[in-house]
Structures are given as structure tokens and as C-alpha cells.
């Protein structure tokens, strides 16, 4: 024991391990910092370490070549022992890292930890969030499947719209004018070397700032931050209730770290890896690329925005958001920290989360995109065919063969671009159905030249049967319409304004 003690003293005298421990893991923090709200930062770092380890293992097999990338992933999924699980751990580690990093930024914002004297700590955190998202995007490209190819194409198209230097940026991004072998090599270099190196450097600075400026104390209402007095107040807090981070304040971090590891390993085991989905094929334009979950909200916003808002959403909005995050500590560096005294901050977070959540859901379901194989893969549910007349059954055949199912769902099956038609007869009368089918309206094209009068008659007859038993069919606003024959429509000539009763065939004359 004396010999071991002498060795330890000798090493400590030269490496200063005791002083290093006291200034890092053993540094004093407010006792209130040992809270469940403070576990997200260490959990994000844990996820990054998992990504480094799993990514290094994948790099032994993965080949960053346009001809071999897809094949190497297939080999990992089906031939390499536990290769699929390693890919799954890397994929779910990325998801957890982005989610926990976002939660950490929200917690810091709500707790006012960006205020004096931790401005640089917040700014370094913003850059870490941007680097994390960049890692996620480049990692998606590494799959180099159909989704990755077209996702990268969309990214290049957006980059190309940057004023003045768009073409040059695309050339830098793709290593040329088109997506080729050099493109994947460039993204591999970004994903494996450059971005992780930046993250390690920024994390080192971030941790240094945490050690020098301390961990933000749990905010209390009525204790605002004043630059002239805060340093003395924080020193007084450490003197009265300061505890070493290890072992007193690290307990909840370790428990949450264990839960994160279990979550990543469990999701990897249950859900497996993502992709690769189809060999990348530039000639296959009938595809619906969808990014990973952290970009779904942006994907949905781009798909839904009108043309005149493209420049605002693509360039102005992200630039303003990033600038706002960077200058936030300087425009709101003092005052209340507690979320109870900052209702605008709380409402802003809630509103942003709701918007992002709704957009992410829409990005996952893509209601604006027709389900192109619904007409052949989603048969009409039996309850909509039982007891129908031959004419109505013929209308169901027209409904299926003319690919109406690609945009309209029945019984929860089919596209979502148009409204579900389970109860369409409760919303539209027979004349309105005929007019909608023939003339179209909204996002629906006109089918007047694609359907014969007999097909329109059969289709509308089938649509009229789509009424739940608990509801009554739609009736015209004019009660006299109830006395009209069922095969008559009402047309309003613009010259006279006099209603003319006619059959659907007049639309083809």
C-alpha cells in the first residue's frame, strides 16, 4: 500500500491529477443544479460519444462510393454479423442526440441561463446545435439511397437560389455541377472528419466556459440578474450551498444517461436501422423523398409555402432566427430568469413546439402528395360495396380504375391530398357531385374530358351511397330541388341567370 501511495503521489506531482479533478469533475456547483432539468447537456455529450464509437465501427465496412455505398449498407444489414444493429444504434443515436440537444436549448432558454455572464456559453451552444443538424443531414446522405439522392437534390436546388453566389455554393456542395462520386466523398469527409472535429472543438470551449462561469443556479422568481451584483451573488450561493459536481450533483445525470442508453439500444433492437430505400436513380422521378424526423417540419414548410414566400422562408427566416439566437444574450442579458416571470418566453416556446409538431406530422404523412399506388394496392373496403346496385358497383370500378383513390381515402385507405369520401354524400348533393367531377375545383382537376357520361352517371351513383347510417344525405338549399329527377343537374347560364335543367351529357356537347 505504501508503494502504491508513493506511485500515486509521484504521478500526481507530475500530472497534477488532483488539481485537474478539483477544477473539472470536482468543481463546485449550486446544490439546486442537481435537478432533472439539468441532465440534458451531459446526455447530449453521451449521444455524441455513442455516435463517434458506432460511426468508427461502421467506417470499417462502409465504402463512400456511389457504386458501392448502397451495396455496403446492404452487406451491413444482411451479411455482417450484427451489422444491422450497429447501423440501428448509429441511426437512433443521431435521433436521440438531436432531440436531447433541442431539449437542452429549450431548458437553457426557459431558465435564463443565456444571461450574464454566460453569453458565450449560449453562443457556443447555438453553434453546437447547428453542427448537430449538419451531422444529421450529412449522415442521411451517407445512406445514398433514393431518399438521400433526392433529398440532396432538393438541398442543392435550395442552395442554388442563394443570390449572387448560388451556383458557386452548389459547386462546392456537390464537388461539381451534378451529384457524382466526388459528392459522396465530400459528404463523407464532412460527416466523419470536419463536422465532428468542429463539435469536439466547440464542446471543449463550451465545457471550459461551464467550468469558469459556473452552472446556472435554479432560477427563483424575484431574483433578477444585475451585472454589477451577480458575480458576488453567485459566489455567495457557492459558499452557502455549493457541492462538488462529482459525486454529489452527478447522480441524476448518471440515471438519465442510463435511460438514454437503454432507449437507444431498445429502439435499435425494436425498430432497426433506416434504409437504404431503393438504389439512387436520377431517372426515377416518381418518388416521394422524406427526410429524417428532425427535418420533417422544414420539409413540410417548404412543401406548403406559396411561391411568393419561397425567398422569405428559404433564406430570410433561417438567417433571422440564427441571428436572433446569437444576439439574444446581448439584448436580454439581465433581468428575471424564472419562467414564471417571463410569460412571453414560455408562450413563444409552446407556440414554436406546436407549429413544429404539426408541421412534422404533416411532413410524415405528406397529405399534399397523392398515394400513387393506392388505386392498385388499396381495394375498396367491403362495407362500401355490400348491397350496392349494378350501376353503383360499376361506379366503384370507375372510382378505382380512374385512380381516384390516389387522392381520396375510403375507410382510412388511400391518398390524403383530397378529403376522405366516407361521408361525401352528406356534404354534396347529386348535382354538386356531378359538377365537381366534371368541372373540378380547388386542387381537383376536371374530369369532363376523361369520363364518358355513363361513367359520370355510375361514379356519382356510387358516391351517393357513401353516407354513414347515422347521418342523412345532403339536401339542396332550395327545397324545390328535392322534386327534380335524380339524373338532372342545375346549370346557371351567365347571360340570363335562369336555371336550366339538363342531364350530365350537356357538359360534353
TILUMBA-193343 format. One record per residue (C-alpha): residue number from 1; residue in three letters; x, y, z. Coordinates in Angstrom, 3 decimals, m for minus. Example, Ala and Ser with C-alpha at 12.3 -4.5 7.8 and 13.67 -1.06 7.14 Angstrom:
2
   seq   type         c1         c2         c3
     1    ALA     12.300     m4.500      7.800
     2    SER     13.670     m1.060      7.140
***
This chain:
509
   seq   type         c1         c2         c3
     1    UNK      0.000      0.000      0.000
     2    UNK      2.852      2.394      0.770
     3    UNK      4.380      1.594     m2.617
     4    UNK      1.091      2.320     m4.387
     5    UNK      0.667      5.524     m2.411
     6    UNK      4.129      6.664     m3.402
     7    UNK      3.387      5.911     m7.082
     8    UNK      0.158      7.888     m6.883
     9    UNK      1.899     10.850     m5.259
    10    UNK      4.649     10.681     m7.891
    11    UNK      2.145     10.722    m10.751
    12    UNK      0.088     13.474     m9.122
    13    UNK      3.173     15.583     m8.616
    14    UNK      3.901     15.442    m12.334
    15    UNK      0.406     15.274    m13.908
    16    UNK     m1.425     17.340    m11.283
    17    UNK     m4.334     14.891    m11.363
    18    UNK     m5.765     16.104     m8.040
    19    UNK     m5.824     19.702     m9.218
    20    UNK     m7.294     18.587    m12.560
    21    UNK    m10.068     16.682    m10.797
    22    UNK    m10.818     19.595     m8.467
    23    UNK    m11.118     22.003    m11.389
    24    UNK    m13.263     19.711    m13.583
    25    UNK    m15.358     16.864    m12.207
    26    UNK    m14.968     18.070     m8.626
    27    UNK    m15.735     21.739     m9.257
    28    UNK    m18.407     23.243     m7.052
    29    UNK    m21.913     23.832     m8.386
    30    UNK    m25.065     25.135     m6.723
    31    UNK    m26.916     22.324     m4.961
    32    UNK    m30.055     23.354     m6.879
    33    UNK    m28.256     22.365    m10.122
    34    UNK    m28.628     18.710     m9.155
    35    UNK    m32.060     18.707    m10.798
    36    UNK    m33.691     16.630    m13.527
    37    UNK    m33.830     19.801    m15.630
    38    UNK    m30.030     19.849    m15.813
    39    UNK    m29.435     16.389    m17.267
    40    UNK    m29.806     17.207    m20.978
    41    UNK    m26.337     18.664    m21.529
    42    UNK    m24.445     15.609    m20.311
    43    UNK    m26.897     13.331    m22.167
    44    UNK    m26.180     15.160    m25.426
    45    UNK    m22.452     14.614    m24.918
    46    UNK    m23.137     10.931    m24.217
    47    UNK    m25.052     10.608    m27.505
    48    UNK    m22.150     12.220    m29.342
    49    UNK    m19.727      9.694    m27.831
    50    UNK    m22.029      6.853    m28.936
    51    UNK    m22.078      8.338    m32.439
    52    UNK    m18.281      8.508    m32.545
    53    UNK    m17.878      4.876    m31.436
    54    UNK    m20.621      3.407    m33.648
    55    UNK    m19.586      5.575    m36.613
    56    UNK    m15.964      4.442    m36.333
    57    UNK    m17.123      0.810    m36.381
    58    UNK    m19.318      1.426    m39.444
    59    UNK    m16.417      3.100    m41.245
    60    UNK    m14.573     m0.254    m41.286
    61    UNK    m17.222     m1.607    m43.696
    62    UNK    m18.850      1.403    m45.352
    63    UNK    m17.440      2.380    m48.763
    64    UNK    m18.000      6.082    m49.652
    65    UNK    m18.501      5.429    m53.352
    66    UNK    m21.592      5.961    m55.460
    67    UNK    m21.192      2.436    m56.837
    68    UNK    m20.516      0.716    m53.521
    69    UNK    m22.278      2.751    m50.783
    70    UNK    m25.682      1.131    m51.280
    71    UNK    m24.124     m2.327    m51.556
    72    UNK    m22.040     m1.854    m48.396
    73    UNK    m25.142     m0.880    m46.428
    74    UNK    m26.964     m3.933    m47.750
    75    UNK    m23.985     m6.018    m46.659
    76    UNK    m24.169     m4.478    m43.176
    77    UNK    m27.897     m5.164    m42.988
    78    UNK    m27.865     m8.769    m44.203
    79    UNK    m24.370    m10.272    m44.148
    80    UNK    m22.221     m8.623    m41.481
    81    UNK    m22.720    m10.138    m38.018
    82    UNK    m24.827     m7.643    m36.010
    83    UNK    m24.212     m5.088    m38.757
    84    UNK    m27.879     m4.115    m38.919
    85    UNK    m27.892     m3.474    m35.176
    86    UNK    m24.785     m1.315    m35.376
    87    UNK    m26.451      0.768    m38.102
    88    UNK    m29.583      0.993    m35.980
    89    UNK    m27.631      2.195    m32.938
    90    UNK    m25.963      4.881    m35.062
    91    UNK    m29.286      5.982    m36.568
    92    UNK    m31.189      6.124    m33.290
    93    UNK    m28.228      7.732    m31.547
    94    UNK    m28.499     10.547    m34.078
    95    UNK    m32.220     10.937    m33.402
    96    UNK    m31.702     10.989    m29.640
    97    UNK    m28.831     13.463    m29.941
    98    UNK    m30.892     15.977    m31.938
    99    UNK    m33.921     15.589    m29.659
   100    UNK    m31.953     15.904    m26.410
   101    UNK    m29.880     18.792    m27.784
   102    UNK    m33.103     20.616    m28.630
   103    UNK    m34.498     19.918    m25.155
   104    UNK    m31.255     21.266    m23.639
   105    UNK    m31.522     24.513    m25.623
   106    UNK    m35.158     24.949    m24.562
   107    UNK    m34.269     24.348    m20.910
   108    UNK    m31.415     26.866    m21.063
   109    UNK    m33.702     29.425    m22.678
   110    UNK    m36.539     28.975    m20.180
   111    UNK    m34.141     29.055    m17.223
   112    UNK    m32.489     32.255    m18.474
   113    UNK    m29.061     30.579    m18.456
   114    UNK    m28.035     32.622    m21.500
   115    UNK    m27.964     35.809    m19.431
   116    UNK    m24.880     37.450    m17.932
   117    UNK    m22.191     36.166    m17.538
   118    UNK    m22.856     33.097    m19.726
   119    UNK    m23.318     34.772    m23.105
   120    UNK    m20.519     32.806    m24.786
   121    UNK    m21.784     29.566    m23.267
   122    UNK    m25.123     30.126    m25.028
   123    UNK    m23.499     31.152    m28.321
   124    UNK    m21.289     28.061    m28.340
   125    UNK    m24.425     26.010    m27.683
   126    UNK    m26.137     27.551    m30.716
   127    UNK    m23.189     26.560    m32.904
   128    UNK    m23.268     23.061    m31.415
   129    UNK    m26.937     22.774    m32.374
   130    UNK    m26.162     23.857    m35.950
   131    UNK    m23.278     21.381    m36.155
   132    UNK    m25.517     18.628    m34.800
   133    UNK    m28.101     19.301    m37.514
   134    UNK    m25.325     19.353    m40.114
   135    UNK    m24.120     15.984    m38.838
   136    UNK    m27.650     14.629    m39.137
   137    UNK    m28.065     15.878    m42.715
   138    UNK    m24.714     14.562    m43.918
   139    UNK    m25.444     11.261    m42.188
   140    UNK    m28.685     10.955    m44.132
   141    UNK    m26.733     11.475    m47.360
   142    UNK    m24.395      8.627    m46.333
   143    UNK    m27.241      6.160    m46.886
   144    UNK    m27.193      7.220    m50.543
   145    UNK    m30.497      5.575    m51.325
   146    UNK    m33.441      7.010    m53.213
   147    UNK    m34.475      9.276    m50.324
   148    UNK    m30.912     10.520    m49.794
   149    UNK    m30.359     11.196    m53.503
   150    UNK    m33.492     13.261    m53.981
   151    UNK    m33.121     14.916    m50.594
   152    UNK    m29.647     16.038    m51.603
   153    UNK    m31.061     17.195    m54.943
   154    UNK    m33.607     19.361    m53.135
   155    UNK    m30.864     20.736    m50.878
   156    UNK    m28.762     21.613    m53.931
   157    UNK    m31.741     23.300    m55.577
   158    UNK    m32.284     25.445    m52.489
   159    UNK    m28.582     26.294    m52.280
   160    UNK    m28.607     27.296    m55.927
   161    UNK    m31.147     30.025    m55.195
   162    UNK    m28.786     31.940    m52.943
   163    UNK    m28.372     35.343    m54.624
   164    UNK    m25.097     36.036    m56.458
   165    UNK    m23.141     33.005    m55.197
   166    UNK    m25.724     30.215    m55.539
   167    UNK    m24.001     28.438    m58.424
   168    UNK    m20.624     28.550    m56.675
   169    UNK    m22.125     27.168    m53.458
   170    UNK    m23.707     24.275    m55.346
   171    UNK    m20.355     23.505    m56.947
   172    UNK    m18.707     23.462    m53.512
   173    UNK    m21.500     21.348    m52.027
   174    UNK    m21.600     18.730    m54.788
   175    UNK    m17.915     18.911    m55.785
   176    UNK    m19.122     19.664    m59.297
   177    UNK    m22.240     20.626    m61.234
   178    UNK    m24.063     17.315    m60.585
   179    UNK    m24.316     14.602    m57.927
   180    UNK    m21.467     12.193    m58.632
   181    UNK    m18.798     10.120    m56.916
   182    UNK    m16.979     13.197    m55.664
   183    UNK    m20.193     14.365    m53.994
   184    UNK    m20.403     11.362    m51.694
   185    UNK    m16.685     11.580    m50.901
   186    UNK    m17.132     15.220    m49.928
   187    UNK    m20.071     14.470    m47.648
   188    UNK    m18.185     11.535    m46.135
   189    UNK    m15.313     13.879    m45.284
   190    UNK    m17.719     16.388    m43.764
   191    UNK    m19.563     13.743    m41.767
   192    UNK    m16.559     11.823    m40.472
   193    UNK    m13.825     14.439    m40.073
   194    UNK    m14.733     18.112    m40.391
   195    UNK    m18.042     18.397    m38.527
   196    UNK    m17.073     16.023    m35.661
   197    UNK    m13.814     17.964    m35.322
   198    UNK    m15.752     21.212    m35.068
   199    UNK    m18.076     19.676    m32.495
   200    UNK    m15.147     18.449    m30.373
   201    UNK    m13.513     21.891    m30.510
   202    UNK    m16.726     23.737    m29.637
   203    UNK    m17.588     21.235    m26.883
   204    UNK    m14.158     21.800    m25.365
   205    UNK    m14.753     25.543    m25.318
   206    UNK    m18.315     25.022    m24.053
   207    UNK    m17.128     22.897    m21.135
   208    UNK    m14.367     25.392    m20.379
   209    UNK    m16.980     28.150    m20.176
   210    UNK    m19.155     25.990    m17.932
   211    UNK    m16.222     25.444    m15.572
   212    UNK    m15.122     29.086    m15.498
   213    UNK    m18.539     30.770    m15.370
   214    UNK    m20.304     28.064    m13.419
   215    UNK    m23.566     26.187    m13.891
   216    UNK    m26.631     28.361    m13.808
   217    UNK    m28.402     28.169    m10.470
   218    UNK    m32.046     27.106    m10.391
   219    UNK    m33.918     30.341    m11.205
   220    UNK    m36.112     31.820     m8.492
   221    UNK    m38.836     34.407     m9.103
   222    UNK    m37.942     37.827     m7.826
   223    UNK    m34.165     37.369     m8.177
   224    UNK    m33.269     39.234    m11.383
   225    UNK    m29.777     39.365    m12.844
   226    UNK    m27.796     42.605    m12.430
   227    UNK    m24.321     42.789    m13.947
   228    UNK    m22.990     44.818    m11.044
   229    UNK    m24.022     42.328     m8.351
   230    UNK    m24.495     38.900     m9.981
   231    UNK    m20.884     37.672     m9.639
   232    UNK    m20.887     38.351     m5.909
   233    UNK    m24.344     36.749     m5.560
   234    UNK    m23.215     33.603     m7.386
   235    UNK    m20.080     33.361     m5.233
   236    UNK    m22.283     33.665     m2.143
   237    UNK    m24.529     30.842     m3.445
   238    UNK    m21.497     28.569     m3.895
   239    UNK    m20.215     29.459     m0.425
   240    UNK    m23.544     28.638      1.227
   241    UNK    m24.796     25.647     m0.746
   242    UNK    m22.050     24.697     m3.217
   243    UNK    m21.331     20.975     m3.643
   244    UNK    m18.805     19.111     m5.811
   245    UNK    m20.321     18.039     m9.116
   246    UNK    m18.836     14.593     m8.519
   247    UNK    m20.147     12.839     m6.541
   248    UNK    m22.965     14.984     m5.135
   249    UNK    m24.645     16.520     m8.226
   250    UNK    m23.959     13.876    m10.848
   251    UNK    m26.484     11.298     m9.626
   252    UNK    m29.424     12.311    m11.809
   253    UNK    m27.115     12.713    m14.827
   254    UNK    m26.000      9.111    m14.439
   255    UNK    m29.569      7.835    m14.101
   256    UNK    m30.701      9.776    m17.174
   257    UNK    m27.614      8.603    m19.098
   258    UNK    m28.584      5.010    m18.326
   259    UNK    m32.127      5.676    m19.568
   260    UNK    m30.767      7.232    m22.764
   261    UNK    m28.521      4.236    m23.425
   262    UNK    m31.434      1.863    m22.804
   263    UNK    m33.616      3.981    m25.108
   264    UNK    m31.089      3.979    m27.947
   265    UNK    m30.328      0.277    m27.660
   266    UNK    m34.015     m0.588    m27.265
   267    UNK    m35.161      1.466    m30.271
   268    UNK    m32.337     m0.017    m32.327
   269    UNK    m33.442     m3.527    m31.378
   270    UNK    m37.162     m2.954    m31.899
   271    UNK    m37.243     m0.665    m34.929
   272    UNK    m33.912     m1.435    m36.562
   273    UNK    m31.986      0.846    m38.944
   274    UNK    m33.458      3.139    m41.572
   275    UNK    m32.910      2.262    m45.194
   276    UNK    m31.388      2.016    m47.595
   277    UNK    m34.600      2.505    m49.595
   278    UNK    m34.006      1.788    m53.263
   279    UNK    m30.924      2.280    m55.405
   280    UNK    m30.449      6.001    m56.188
   281    UNK    m31.802      6.550    m59.687
   282    UNK    m31.899     10.057    m61.225
   283    UNK    m34.342      8.875    m63.900
   284    UNK    m36.949      7.777    m61.336
   285    UNK    m38.875     10.998    m60.755
   286    UNK    m41.991      9.275    m59.374
   287    UNK    m40.656      9.277    m55.834
   288    UNK    m41.568     10.867    m52.541
   289    UNK    m38.330     11.561    m50.631
   290    UNK    m38.810     12.243    m46.956
   291    UNK    m36.064     13.393    m44.564
   292    UNK    m35.400     12.109    m41.069
   293    UNK    m37.664     13.362    m38.295
   294    UNK    m35.613     16.411    m37.316
   295    UNK    m36.079     17.927    m40.791
   296    UNK    m39.713     16.919    m41.301
   297    UNK    m41.050     20.308    m40.172
   298    UNK    m38.788     22.144    m42.640
   299    UNK    m39.765     19.670    m45.353
   300    UNK    m43.462     20.337    m44.718
   301    UNK    m42.988     24.106    m44.620
   302    UNK    m41.217     24.045    m47.990
   303    UNK    m43.949     21.881    m49.488
   304    UNK    m46.814     24.058    m48.240
   305    UNK    m45.499     27.571    m48.721
   306    UNK    m46.765     29.604    m51.698
   307    UNK    m44.359     30.657    m54.431
   308    UNK    m44.113     34.269    m53.301
   309    UNK    m42.866     33.187    m49.850
   310    UNK    m40.034     30.949    m51.042
   311    UNK    m37.260     33.518    m50.650
   312    UNK    m38.539     34.542    m47.204
   313    UNK    m38.808     31.006    m45.836
   314    UNK    m35.722     29.580    m47.521
   315    UNK    m33.256     32.347    m46.725
   316    UNK    m34.590     35.279    m44.726
   317    UNK    m36.299     33.257    m41.961
   318    UNK    m33.356     30.924    m41.102
   319    UNK    m30.909     33.834    m41.185
   320    UNK    m33.055     35.930    m38.869
   321    UNK    m33.640     33.020    m36.479
   322    UNK    m29.926     32.254    m36.174
   323    UNK    m29.053     35.929    m35.738
   324    UNK    m31.734     36.271    m33.057
   325    UNK    m30.337     33.294    m31.138
   326    UNK    m26.819     34.724    m31.331
   327    UNK    m27.745     38.224    m30.152
   328    UNK    m30.284     37.086    m27.537
   329    UNK    m27.795     37.243    m24.606
   330    UNK    m26.921     40.823    m25.511
   331    UNK    m30.468     42.147    m25.920
   332    UNK    m31.825     40.274    m22.892
   333    UNK    m28.750     39.687    m20.776
   334    UNK    m30.210     40.899    m17.486
   335    UNK    m33.496     40.728    m15.608
   336    UNK    m35.638     37.827    m14.466
   337    UNK    m34.538     34.262    m15.113
   338    UNK    m37.547     32.412    m13.814
   339    UNK    m40.030     31.251    m16.451
   340    UNK    m42.826     32.255    m14.045
   341    UNK    m41.895     35.887    m14.584
   342    UNK    m41.332     35.525    m18.349
   343    UNK    m44.697     34.568    m19.881
   344    UNK    m43.687     35.734    m23.378
   345    UNK    m40.758     33.300    m23.388
   346    UNK    m42.967     30.418    m22.247
   347    UNK    m45.699     31.179    m24.796
   348    UNK    m43.101     31.502    m27.550
   349    UNK    m41.690     28.052    m26.761
   350    UNK    m45.163     26.489    m26.630
   351    UNK    m46.184     28.108    m29.909
   352    UNK    m42.975     27.064    m31.675
   353    UNK    m43.292     23.477    m30.420
   354    UNK    m46.903     23.297    m31.606
   355    UNK    m46.034     24.653    m35.051
   356    UNK    m43.032     22.361    m35.415
   357    UNK    m45.056     19.376    m34.163
   358    UNK    m47.911     19.972    m36.599
   359    UNK    m45.507     20.523    m39.491
   360    UNK    m43.560     17.394    m38.561
   361    UNK    m46.779     15.362    m38.549
   362    UNK    m47.721     16.756    m41.935
   363    UNK    m44.216     16.063    m43.190
   364    UNK    m44.553     12.444    m42.076
   365    UNK    m47.977     11.947    m43.664
   366    UNK    m47.360     14.228    m46.698
   367    UNK    m51.064     14.930    m47.323
   368    UNK    m50.168     17.106    m50.337
   369    UNK    m48.705     14.108    m52.205
   370    UNK    m51.016     11.591    m53.904
   371    UNK    m50.513      7.958    m52.991
   372    UNK    m49.654      6.873    m56.495
   373    UNK    m50.248      3.146    m55.974
   374    UNK    m53.453      3.424    m53.950
   375    UNK    m55.693      2.609    m56.943
   376    UNK    m53.941     m0.746    m57.361
   377    UNK    m52.862     m1.584    m53.809
   378    UNK    m55.798     m0.337    m51.686
   379    UNK    m59.031     m2.125    m52.623
   380    UNK    m62.346     m0.525    m51.750
   381    UNK    m63.403     m1.820    m48.307
   382    UNK    m66.199     m4.382    m48.446
   383    UNK    m68.615     m2.279    m46.379
   384    UNK    m68.812      0.249    m49.222
   385    UNK    m69.767     m2.443    m51.760
   386    UNK    m72.248     m4.567    m49.848
   387    UNK    m75.834     m4.267    m51.104
   388    UNK    m74.992     m1.920    m53.998
   389    UNK    m76.844     m1.974    m57.334
   390    UNK    m75.029     m2.959    m60.559
   391    UNK    m74.834      0.736    m61.551
   392    UNK    m73.313      1.668    m58.217
   393    UNK    m70.832     m1.222    m58.400
   394    UNK    m69.836     m0.043    m61.872
   395    UNK    m69.261      3.388    m60.333
   396    UNK    m66.979      1.779    m57.735
   397    UNK    m64.981      0.243    m60.599
   398    UNK    m64.722      3.656    m62.266
   399    UNK    m63.686      5.180    m58.937
   400    UNK    m60.891      2.617    m58.612
   401    UNK    m59.678      2.412    m62.214
   402    UNK    m59.592      6.176    m62.757
   403    UNK    m57.220      6.373    m59.772
   404    UNK    m59.490      8.493    m57.581
   405    UNK    m58.079      6.505    m54.644
   406    UNK    m54.691      8.159    m55.134
   407    UNK    m56.063     11.403    m53.673
   408    UNK    m59.187     10.297    m51.767
   409    UNK    m59.329      7.759    m48.941
   410    UNK    m62.111      5.298    m48.188
   411    UNK    m62.159      3.546    m44.855
   412    UNK    m58.811      5.087    m43.974
   413    UNK    m57.100      3.654    m47.086
   414    UNK    m55.876      5.799    m49.965
   415    UNK    m54.332      9.202    m50.530
   416    UNK    m54.860     12.282    m48.378
   417    UNK    m54.405     15.059    m50.943
   418    UNK    m58.185     15.373    m51.229
   419    UNK    m60.799     14.898    m48.494
   420    UNK    m61.828     11.420    m47.417
   421    UNK    m65.048     10.362    m49.144
   422    UNK    m66.538      8.071    m46.477
   423    UNK    m69.387     10.565    m45.950
   424    UNK    m69.213     12.695    m49.101
   425    UNK    m72.940     12.228    m49.777
   426    UNK    m73.707     14.086    m46.532
   427    UNK    m71.812     17.143    m47.830
   428    UNK    m72.684     17.302    m51.525
   429    UNK    m75.941     16.727    m53.387
   430    UNK    m76.125     14.775    m56.637
   431    UNK    m75.944     17.884    m58.863
   432    UNK    m72.987     19.179    m56.829
   433    UNK    m71.210     15.837    m57.169
   434    UNK    m71.714     15.861    m60.939
   435    UNK    m70.448     19.405    m61.203
   436    UNK    m67.387     18.635    m59.036
   437    UNK    m66.458     15.557    m61.056
   438    UNK    m66.856     17.252    m64.439
   439    UNK    m65.589     20.762    m63.695
   440    UNK    m63.187     20.062    m60.829
   441    UNK    m62.358     22.751    m58.292
   442    UNK    m59.677     23.608    m55.781
   443    UNK    m56.861     21.072    m56.153
   444    UNK    m59.068     18.633    m58.046
   445    UNK    m58.671     18.557    m61.837
   446    UNK    m61.664     18.487    m64.184
   447    UNK    m62.618     15.040    m65.456
   448    UNK    m65.146     16.211    m68.034
   449    UNK    m62.967     15.087    m70.927
   450    UNK    m61.710     11.917    m69.264
   451    UNK    m65.035     10.295    m68.342
   452    UNK    m67.974      9.417    m70.535
   453    UNK    m71.494     10.446    m69.480
   454    UNK    m72.196      6.831    m68.498
   455    UNK    m69.098      6.731    m66.316
   456    UNK    m70.061     10.009    m64.634
   457    UNK    m73.548      8.631    m64.005
   458    UNK    m72.167      5.447    m62.462
   459    UNK    m69.472      7.229    m60.436
   460    UNK    m71.893      9.751    m58.935
   461    UNK    m74.376      6.977    m58.154
   462    UNK    m71.658      5.205    m56.181
   463    UNK    m70.594      8.387    m54.404
   464    UNK    m74.192      8.952    m53.327
   465    UNK    m74.062      5.710    m51.365
   466    UNK    m71.206      6.981    m49.202
   467    UNK    m73.328      8.059    m46.256
   468    UNK    m72.932      6.794    m42.686
   469    UNK    m76.065      5.152    m41.301
   470    UNK    m76.293      7.727    m38.532
   471    UNK    m76.390     10.683    m40.964
   472    UNK    m78.793     11.840    m43.642
   473    UNK    m77.790     12.598    m47.230
   474    UNK    m77.219     16.220    m48.200
   475    UNK    m80.261     18.163    m49.453
   476    UNK    m80.247     21.241    m51.706
   477    UNK    m80.825     24.645    m50.149
   478    UNK    m83.759     25.131    m52.475
   479    UNK    m86.439     22.677    m51.367
   480    UNK    m87.774     22.534    m54.903
   481    UNK    m84.639     20.676    m55.898
   482    UNK    m85.976     17.699    m53.969
   483    UNK    m88.687     17.336    m56.623
   484    UNK    m86.231     17.148    m59.523
   485    UNK    m85.377     13.838    m61.136
   486    UNK    m82.185     12.342    m59.708
   487    UNK    m80.341     12.483    m63.038
   488    UNK    m80.771     16.229    m63.507
   489    UNK    m78.188     18.888    m62.754
   490    UNK    m78.688     22.631    m62.398
   491    UNK    m76.671     24.895    m64.666
   492    UNK    m76.700     28.695    m64.436
   493    UNK    m76.039     30.327    m67.837
   494    UNK    m74.174     33.595    m67.208
   495    UNK    m76.236     35.616    m69.693
   496    UNK    m79.738     35.142    m68.291
   497    UNK    m79.176     33.754    m64.831
   498    UNK    m82.117     31.405    m65.458
   499    UNK    m81.753     27.859    m64.128
   500    UNK    m81.696     25.257    m66.893
   501    UNK    m82.354     21.634    m66.044
   502    UNK    m80.312     19.249    m68.111
   503    UNK    m78.574     15.893    m67.989
   504    UNK    m74.836     15.472    m67.451
   505    UNK    m74.384     14.861    m71.189
   506    UNK    m74.675     18.601    m71.888
   507    UNK    m71.209     19.114    m70.432
   508    UNK    m69.716     17.123    m73.298
   509    UNK    m71.527     18.994    m76.139
***
